[in-house]
Amino acid sequence: QPQNLTVKENEGATFSITVEGTNLEYQWSKNGQKMSGANQSILKITSLKKNDNNTKYYCIVKNSAGEKKSDEAVLKVTWPSSIVYHGNENTGGKEPPAVTIDSGSQVTIADSGSLYKTGHTFSGWNTKKNGNGKPYKAGEEVITGVVDINLYAQWEKVQFTITYHGNGNNVDKVPSATKHLYKSEVKISSNKPTRIGHDFNGWNTDSTGKGLDYQVGGKIVIENDVNLYAKWSEKKYTIQFKNTNSNVSMQDISDQIVTYSKNTLSFPGHGYNGSDWEFLGWCPSDVYDKDNAYNIGAEVEITEDKIYWAHWKEKLIVVKVEAGGSHSLFLKSDGTLWTCGYNLYGQLGDGTTTNRSTPVLTMSGVQDMATGENFSLILKTDGT
């Protein structure tokens, strides 16, 4: 019987058959069709081509006793077949080496080797660059075919994570982490964390604030995992000092700055050196409140910007003295009249005739006075 044969392209093949008998006639057929001139027990075929692959041959032998058909023999023709790998826009690395092997041979598809593409992962191979061809997986076993195979690396974008860190926040939670594809333009979360005694100043890629700054609502292009740390500045409170009395010449007092962690204010001096006014204290209002008045050197904790007002009381001094025959009148700076002495004729003006050994308050709202032997003259601020 003729035997199956495997030969390379452009080579020849020989089939033969052995039969005992006399006056034998031979007829070879190819794929069921008689071959012209193929009338010997040996069939020689030359210069085989790709289209001769998988052709089938048999021989019919006959004589006067009859005829007999041989078994079919299959002719396989092989030729060099290649698998070529392409990086397909890889960033770096090298493609696996091309494989050249006889057609019809089994080949294992290579992995990505050293190929890489920034921001992407390798997902396999495809006969089309855009992935619309036939896919192949690394490690897959394939049989080489009629044509060379070009395989293009397929890449999938990597998902990266933006993680927010409170970096000391102690009230509100930080925004949740989010995932985004490579090269995505992402808007920074509008949620702000809170930290007591501090102001939130945006985000930074370094916990110490030495990295890149990003503001709430700003945009970032994702190229890798991003850690964003809240930036904080300690709250500062400004303390101003003002005067309620234009008649008092205070020194200029600079604003004081205290912080959340060092928030104790020590009240400064006022710098007034006169003798006409008495300092009552610093108050957080321009209306005097003795329960909230602080003396120089007193300390108070500050939790917000403040204005403290200097409050004053005019010192009471005697601005005029008049003496009658046996009585005296004293006018103080606050317009009060004080009298003492002999009062038989009511010259003290207190509505009695009682003598006074020490000055008593007689009336207020006085702007001037004069005395006689046994009388007194009073001019009030209302002109009476």
C-alpha positions as CSV (number, residue, x, y, z in Angstrom):
1,Q,0.0,0.0,0.0
2,P,1.2,3.6,-0.7
3,Q,2.3,5.3,2.5
4,N,1.4,8.8,3.8
5,L,4.2,11.3,3.1
6,T,5.3,14.7,4.4
7,V,7.6,16.7,2.3
8,K,8.8,20.4,2.2
9,E,7.7,22.8,-0.4
10,N,9.5,22.5,-3.8
11,E,10.7,19.0,-2.9
12,G,9.4,15.9,-4.6
13,A,7.5,12.8,-3.4
14,T,7.4,9.2,-4.5
15,F,4.5,6.8,-3.9
16,S,4.8,3.1,-4.8
17,I,2.7,0.0,-4.7
18,T,3.7,-3.7,-4.9
19,V,1.4,-6.3,-6.4
20,E,2.0,-9.9,-7.5
21,G,0.6,-10.9,-10.9
22,T,1.1,-10.8,-14.6
23,N,0.1,-8.3,-17.3
24,L,-0.6,-5.7,-14.6
25,E,-1.9,-2.3,-15.5
26,Y,-1.6,0.7,-13.1
27,Q,-3.6,3.9,-12.8
28,W,-2.9,6.5,-10.2
29,S,-5.5,9.1,-9.1
30,K,-5.1,12.4,-7.2
31,N,-8.1,13.5,-5.1
32,G,-10.2,11.1,-7.1
33,Q,-9.1,12.2,-10.5
34,K,-7.1,10.0,-12.8
35,M,-3.6,11.3,-13.4
36,S,-2.5,11.4,-17.0
37,G,0.6,9.2,-17.6
38,A,0.6,7.8,-14.1
39,N,0.6,4.2,-15.2
40,Q,3.6,2.7,-13.3
41,S,3.8,1.0,-9.9
42,I,5.8,4.0,-8.8
43,L,4.5,7.6,-8.9
44,K,7.0,10.4,-8.7
45,I,5.9,13.9,-8.2
46,T,8.3,16.9,-8.4
47,S,8.4,20.5,-7.2
48,L,5.4,20.3,-4.8
49,K,3.7,23.5,-3.9
50,K,1.5,24.7,-1.0
51,N,-1.7,23.8,-2.9
52,D,-0.5,20.2,-3.0
53,N,-0.8,20.0,0.7
54,N,-3.3,17.4,2.0
55,T,-3.8,15.9,-1.4
56,K,-4.8,12.2,-1.5
57,Y,-3.4,9.5,-3.9
58,Y,-4.4,5.9,-4.7
59,C,-3.7,3.4,-7.4
60,I,-6.0,0.9,-9.2
61,V,-4.2,-2.2,-10.4
62,K,-5.9,-4.5,-12.9
63,N,-5.3,-7.5,-15.3
64,S,-7.5,-10.1,-16.9
65,A,-8.3,-11.5,-13.5
66,G,-9.8,-8.2,-12.3
67,E,-8.9,-4.9,-10.6
68,K,-8.1,-3.7,-7.1
69,K,-7.9,-0.2,-5.5
70,S,-5.1,0.6,-3.0
71,D,-5.5,2.5,0.2
72,E,-5.4,6.3,0.0
73,A,-2.1,7.9,0.9
74,V,-2.1,11.6,2.1
75,L,0.6,14.0,1.0
76,K,1.4,16.8,3.3
77,V,3.5,19.7,2.0
78,T,5.1,21.9,4.6
79,W,6.8,25.3,4.2
80,P,8.3,27.9,6.6
81,S,5.6,29.6,8.7
82,S,6.3,32.5,11.0
83,I,4.7,34.1,14.1
84,V,5.9,37.7,14.4
85,Y,5.2,39.7,17.6
86,H,4.6,43.5,17.6
87,G,4.7,45.8,20.6
88,N,1.8,48.0,19.3
89,E,2.8,51.3,20.8
90,N,4.7,49.9,23.7
91,T,6.6,52.4,25.8
92,G,9.7,50.2,26.2
93,G,11.0,46.6,26.3
94,K,11.5,44.2,23.4
95,E,9.0,42.0,21.6
96,P,9.4,38.2,21.9
97,P,11.6,36.9,19.1
98,A,9.7,35.8,15.9
99,V,9.2,32.0,15.5
100,T,9.7,30.4,12.2
101,I,8.7,26.7,11.9
102,D,7.2,24.3,9.4
103,S,3.6,24.9,8.7
104,G,1.3,22.6,10.5
105,S,3.6,22.5,13.6
106,Q,2.4,23.2,17.1
107,V,3.7,26.5,18.6
108,T,3.2,28.0,22.1
109,I,2.2,31.7,22.0
110,A,4.7,33.8,23.9
111,D,4.0,36.1,26.8
112,S,4.8,39.8,26.7
113,G,8.4,39.3,27.6
114,S,10.0,42.6,28.5
115,L,7.4,44.7,26.7
116,Y,5.6,47.4,28.7
117,K,3.4,50.4,28.1
118,T,3.2,53.0,30.8
119,G,-0.1,53.1,32.5
120,H,-1.3,49.9,30.9
121,T,-1.3,46.1,31.5
122,F,-0.7,43.5,28.8
123,S,-3.9,41.5,28.1
124,G,-2.8,39.2,25.2
125,W,-2.2,39.2,21.5
126,N,-4.4,39.9,18.5
127,T,-4.1,39.7,14.7
128,K,-5.3,43.3,14.5
129,K,-3.7,46.3,16.1
130,N,-7.1,47.6,17.3
131,G,-8.0,44.2,18.8
132,N,-10.8,43.4,16.2
133,G,-8.9,40.4,14.8
134,K,-8.4,36.9,16.3
135,P,-7.2,37.0,19.9
136,Y,-4.5,34.8,21.3
137,K,-3.5,34.2,24.9
138,A,0.0,33.8,26.1
139,G,0.7,30.1,26.6
140,E,-1.9,29.1,24.1
141,E,-1.0,26.1,21.8
142,V,-1.6,26.8,18.1
143,I,-0.9,25.0,14.8
144,T,0.8,27.1,12.2
145,G,-1.2,27.6,9.1
146,V,-0.9,28.6,5.5
147,V,0.1,32.2,6.1
148,D,2.5,34.0,8.6
149,I,0.8,35.3,11.7
150,N,1.4,38.9,12.9
151,L,0.4,39.3,16.5
152,Y,0.0,42.7,18.1
153,A,0.2,43.3,21.9
154,Q,-3.1,44.4,23.4
155,W,-3.0,46.9,26.2
156,E,-5.5,47.8,28.8
157,K,-5.4,51.0,30.8
158,V,-4.6,50.6,34.5
159,Q,-6.9,51.9,37.1
160,F,-5.2,54.2,39.6
161,T,-6.5,55.3,43.0
162,I,-6.7,58.8,44.5
163,T,-6.5,58.4,48.3
164,Y,-7.3,61.4,50.6
165,H,-5.6,61.7,54.0
166,G,-6.9,63.9,56.8
167,N,-3.3,64.5,58.0
168,G,-4.6,65.4,61.5
169,N,-8.2,66.2,60.9
170,N,-10.4,65.4,63.9
171,V,-14.0,66.4,62.9
172,D,-15.3,65.5,59.5
173,K,-14.2,62.4,57.5
174,V,-11.9,62.8,54.5
175,P,-13.4,62.1,51.0
176,S,-13.5,58.5,50.0
177,A,-10.9,57.0,47.7
178,T,-11.7,57.0,44.0
179,K,-10.4,54.9,41.1
180,H,-9.6,56.3,37.6
181,L,-8.1,55.1,34.4
182,Y,-4.6,56.1,33.3
183,K,-4.5,59.7,31.9
184,S,-8.0,60.5,33.1
185,E,-8.5,64.1,34.0
186,V,-10.1,64.1,37.5
187,K,-11.7,66.8,39.5
188,I,-10.5,67.0,43.1
189,S,-13.3,66.3,45.6
190,S,-15.2,69.3,46.9
191,N,-15.6,67.8,50.4
192,K,-13.4,69.4,52.9
193,P,-12.1,67.8,56.1
194,T,-12.2,69.8,59.4
195,R,-9.6,70.2,62.1
196,I,-10.4,72.1,65.3
197,G,-8.4,75.3,65.5
198,H,-7.0,75.1,62.0
199,D,-7.9,76.4,58.5
200,F,-8.0,73.9,55.6
201,N,-5.7,75.1,52.8
202,G,-6.2,72.4,50.1
203,W,-4.3,69.2,49.4
204,N,-0.7,68.3,48.8
205,T,1.0,65.2,47.6
206,D,3.3,65.2,50.6
207,S,2.2,65.0,54.2
208,T,4.6,67.8,55.1
209,G,3.3,70.1,52.3
210,K,6.5,69.9,50.2
211,G,4.9,68.2,47.2
212,L,2.4,69.5,44.6
213,D,-0.5,71.6,45.7
214,Y,-4.1,70.9,44.6
215,Q,-7.1,73.0,45.5
216,V,-10.7,71.8,46.1
217,G,-12.4,71.5,42.7
218,G,-9.0,71.6,40.8
219,K,-8.1,69.0,38.2
220,I,-5.4,66.4,38.1
221,V,-4.3,64.0,35.3
222,I,-3.9,60.5,36.7
223,E,-0.7,58.8,35.8
224,N,-0.2,56.7,38.9
225,D,-1.7,56.2,42.4
226,V,-2.1,59.6,44.1
227,N,-2.0,60.3,47.8
228,L,-3.4,63.7,48.8
229,Y,-2.8,65.0,52.2
230,A,-4.8,67.8,53.8
231,K,-2.9,71.0,54.4
232,W,-3.6,72.9,57.6
233,S,-2.6,76.2,59.0
234,E,-3.2,77.0,62.7
235,K,-5.9,79.6,63.2
236,K,-4.6,83.1,64.0
237,Y,-6.6,85.6,65.9
238,T,-6.0,89.4,65.7
239,I,-6.5,91.5,68.8
240,Q,-7.0,95.3,68.4
241,F,-6.9,97.8,71.1
242,K,-8.9,101.0,70.8
243,N,-9.7,104.0,73.0
244,T,-13.2,105.1,74.0
245,N,-12.2,108.6,75.2
246,S,-10.7,111.1,72.8
247,N,-9.7,113.3,75.8
248,V,-7.2,110.6,76.8
249,S,-3.9,110.4,74.8
250,M,-3.0,106.7,74.7
251,Q,0.1,105.4,73.1
252,D,-0.3,103.5,69.8
253,I,-0.8,99.8,70.7
254,S,0.1,97.4,67.9
255,D,-2.4,94.6,67.1
256,Q,-1.5,91.3,68.8
257,I,-1.7,87.9,67.1
258,V,-2.4,84.8,69.0
259,T,-2.8,81.3,67.7
260,Y,-5.1,78.4,68.5
261,S,-2.3,76.6,70.5
262,K,-1.0,79.7,72.1
263,N,-4.2,81.7,72.6
264,T,-3.5,83.5,75.9
265,L,-3.6,87.3,75.7
266,S,-1.9,89.4,78.3
267,F,-3.4,92.9,78.3
268,P,-0.9,95.7,77.5
269,G,-0.5,99.0,79.2
270,H,-2.2,102.1,77.8
271,G,0.7,104.5,78.0
272,Y,-1.5,107.4,79.4
273,N,0.6,109.5,81.8
274,G,-1.9,112.2,82.7
275,S,-3.7,112.7,86.0
276,D,-7.2,113.7,84.9
277,W,-8.5,110.2,84.0
278,E,-8.6,106.9,85.8
279,F,-8.2,103.7,83.7
280,L,-11.1,101.3,84.4
281,G,-9.9,98.4,82.2
282,W,-10.1,96.8,78.8
283,C,-13.5,95.7,77.7
284,P,-14.7,93.7,74.6
285,S,-17.2,96.4,74.0
286,D,-17.1,100.2,73.7
287,V,-19.8,100.2,76.4
288,Y,-18.2,99.8,79.8
289,D,-19.0,96.5,81.7
290,K,-17.2,96.2,85.0
291,D,-17.8,92.4,84.9
292,N,-15.8,92.1,81.7
293,A,-13.1,94.7,82.3
294,Y,-9.5,93.5,82.4
295,N,-6.6,95.2,84.1
296,I,-3.2,95.6,82.6
297,G,-1.4,92.3,82.7
298,A,-4.5,90.2,83.1
299,E,-4.8,87.2,80.9
300,V,-7.7,85.8,78.9
301,E,-8.0,83.0,76.3
302,I,-8.8,84.1,72.8
303,T,-10.9,82.0,70.3
304,E,-11.7,84.7,67.7
305,D,-10.7,88.1,66.4
306,K,-11.4,90.7,69.1
307,I,-11.4,94.5,69.7
308,Y,-10.8,95.6,73.3
309,W,-11.7,99.1,74.3
310,A,-9.9,101.2,77.0
311,H,-12.5,102.7,79.4
312,W,-11.8,105.7,81.6
313,K,-13.3,107.7,84.5
314,E,-12.5,111.3,85.0
315,K,-10.8,111.8,88.3
316,L,-12.9,114.2,90.6
317,I,-10.9,117.3,91.6
318,V,-12.0,120.5,93.2
319,V,-11.9,123.2,90.5
320,K,-13.1,126.2,92.6
321,V,-13.4,127.2,96.2
322,E,-15.5,130.1,97.6
323,A,-15.5,131.2,101.3
324,G,-18.3,133.3,102.9
325,G,-18.4,134.8,106.4
326,S,-18.6,131.4,108.1
327,H,-19.2,128.9,105.3
328,S,-17.4,127.5,102.4
329,L,-18.4,126.1,98.9
330,F,-16.4,123.5,96.8
331,L,-17.1,122.9,93.0
332,K,-15.8,119.6,91.7
333,S,-14.8,118.7,88.2
334,D,-18.0,116.6,87.8
335,G,-20.2,119.6,88.4
336,T,-21.1,118.7,91.9
337,L,-21.3,121.3,94.7
338,W,-20.2,120.5,98.2
339,T,-20.7,122.9,101.1
340,C,-19.9,123.1,104.8
341,G,-19.9,125.6,107.7
342,Y,-22.5,128.0,109.4
343,N,-26.0,127.6,107.9
344,L,-28.3,129.7,110.1
345,Y,-29.6,131.5,107.0
346,G,-29.6,128.4,104.7
347,Q,-26.5,129.8,102.9
348,L,-25.2,126.2,102.4
349,G,-28.1,125.7,99.9
350,D,-29.0,122.2,101.1
351,G,-32.6,123.2,102.1
352,T,-31.8,123.2,105.9
353,T,-30.4,125.5,108.5
354,T,-28.2,122.8,109.9
355,N,-24.6,123.6,110.3
356,R,-22.1,121.2,108.6
357,S,-18.7,120.5,110.0
358,T,-17.6,118.5,106.9
359,P,-18.5,119.1,103.2
360,V,-21.8,117.5,102.0
361,L,-23.1,117.1,98.5
362,T,-25.5,119.9,98.0
363,M,-26.4,119.7,94.3
364,S,-25.1,118.7,90.8
365,G,-25.0,120.3,87.4
366,V,-23.2,123.4,88.8
367,Q,-20.9,125.4,86.6
368,D,-20.0,128.3,88.9
369,M,-20.7,129.8,92.3
370,A,-19.9,132.8,94.6
371,T,-20.4,133.7,98.2
372,G,-21.3,136.7,100.4
373,E,-21.2,137.1,104.2
374,N,-24.3,135.0,104.8
375,F,-25.4,133.9,101.3
376,S,-24.3,131.9,98.3
377,L,-24.9,132.4,94.5
378,I,-25.1,129.3,92.3
379,L,-25.0,129.1,88.4
380,K,-26.1,125.8,87.0
381,T,-25.2,124.3,83.7
382,D,-28.8,124.7,82.4
383,G,-28.4,128.5,83.0
384,T,-30.6,128.7,86.1
